[in-house]
Amino acid sequence: MNTEKSKQLFEEAKKFIPGGVNSPVRAFKSVGGDPLFIKRGEGSKIYDVDGNEFIDYIGSWGPHIFGHNPSFIKEALLKAIENGTSFGAPTELEVKMAKLITEFVPSVEMVRMVNSGTEATMSAVRAARGYTGKERIIKFEGCYHGHADFFLIKAGSGALTLGVPTSPGVTKGNVADTLIADFNNIESVKKLIKANKNKIAAVIIEAIVGNMGVVKADNKFIKELRTLCNEEKIVLIIDEVMTGFRVAKGGAQEVLGVKADLTTFGKIIGGGLPVGAYGGKKEIMEMIAPAGPVYQAGTLSGNPLAMSAGYTALSYIKDHPEIYNQLEEKSAYLEKGIKENLKKLNKHLSINRVGSMLTLFFTEDKVTDFDSAVKSDTKIFGKYFHEMLKRGIYLPPAQYEAFFISTAHTKDDLNKTISANYESLKDVLR
Ligand SMILES: Cc1ncc(COP(=O)(O)O)c(C=O)c1O
């Protein structure tokens, strides 16, 4: 594969951009090698600056549920741009967007648009703190909620010991306020609540996790978590930045039959443009300025171009509920193909899939939480990633991520992926 232009661009980029990229995972650090610079995307394919074509399973890390550059979103954007790019004043589309979101996700009665998933989760936590008058939060080891200081904490050495920052620049105050529980383990949550009685403002969770690879919360666990939050007057924030409008129209909450107090969104909600949102119970959302005292603002929030792409994406979903059957069929076909390959090779690897999110873990053991996820052999994953890339398949360049399948993936794409998977696994699992 010729990657000369990508290599040149990366060398140039490193002089002016930290690490040569604007978001770390793009740099291929966990799989080795240099990133490819992408020029164009169309349907299920992306094309790099050297003219290589790939079947893409990143889909911009989730937003492209209809594949790259769908004509209906492109047309909406071109139409919107005729009227101007930003006003800093309310527009009609923001009202329609908010209404549509509340229609899709029953636990959301009011919603505020922001510009990224991080902004959504950060603001939801502030809302929960303002509403409850309490300061501490509980998050789960292995869940990712963006890069706000108070999320960059991992578990310490024991269940009740202080967490440890995952980045320099995170203050001791943040460490003290973020408590870390084990995913799918209600006892770990109960212990933290008991030791921090009446101090917990919120529990935040990816109810279907994408960020330790795909891991679904047990039905029993999520229901108990809901009950516990009710009993302790803790705001339950379900982070649906990745799962919202992807695993179902109503997100992970629909799949698991649970209702959050606050929900955060990103990715699909922007139709490929930079958008996030947070919403939930009216009595909590009415705490947000200017309705209430909890400050949160944004110069470009509700931006007309972003709203037009996002509203068009969500309207398409509303008018075509069959897309979730299509996604399920395509994704199940891919999963079955990979499983058959493993059988033919007489190997066992763990696969988790929820709808159009799938992770092939390089471990034989079942993956249900962070500890079981990190048993994966990331070195072999790195080799597998490059073998797949060589064969024209662009996977997320990290083990603990999801492959995203879109409605644009054809049977031919999936068959090519399955045979590339067979050849690649044969090479790396000797
Ligand atoms: C579940 C979840 N929450 C929050 C975020 C942060 O979103 P953003 O990257 O738009 O800030 C992500 C990003 O991948 C995510 O997967």
The ligand as an SDF file (V2000), in Angstrom:
LIG
                    3D

 16 16  0  0  0  0  0  0  0  0999 V2000
  -19.8520    7.8060   25.7730 C   0  0  0  0  0  0  0  0  0  0  0  0
  -19.1000    9.0470   25.4030 C   0  0  0  0  0  0  0  0  0  0  0  0
  -19.2810   10.1600   26.1330 N   0  0  0  0  0  0  0  0  0  0  0  0
  -18.6570   11.3140   25.8410 C   0  0  0  0  0  0  0  0  0  0  0  0
  -17.7840   11.3890   24.7770 C   0  0  0  0  0  0  0  0  0  0  0  0
  -17.1030   12.6800   24.4600 C   0  0  0  0  0  0  0  0  0  0  0  0
  -17.6120   13.2070   23.2690 O   0  0  0  0  0  0  0  0  0  0  0  0
  -16.7410   14.2490   22.4110 P   0  0  0  0  0  0  0  0  0  0  0  0
  -15.5900   13.4920   21.8530 O   0  0  0  0  0  0  0  0  0  0  0  0
  -17.7040   14.7230   21.3590 O   0  0  0  0  0  0  0  0  0  0  0  0
  -16.3380   15.3340   23.3330 O   0  0  0  0  0  0  0  0  0  0  0  0
  -17.5650   10.2520   23.9850 C   0  0  0  0  0  0  0  0  0  0  0  0
  -16.6320   10.2990   22.8660 C   0  0  0  0  0  0  0  0  0  0  0  0
  -16.3030    9.3190   22.2330 O   0  0  0  0  0  0  0  0  0  0  0  0
  -18.2400    9.0610   24.3130 C   0  0  0  0  0  0  0  0  0  0  0  0
  -18.0630    7.9310   23.6020 O   0  0  0  0  0  0  0  0  0  0  0  0
  1  2  1  0
  2  3  1  0
  2 15  2  0
  3  4  2  0
  4  5  1  0
  5  6  1  0
  5 12  2  0
  6  7  1  0
  7  8  1  0
  8  9  2  0
  8 10  1  0
  8 11  1  0
 12 13  1  0
 12 15  1  0
 13 14  2  0
 15 16  1  0
M  END
$$$$
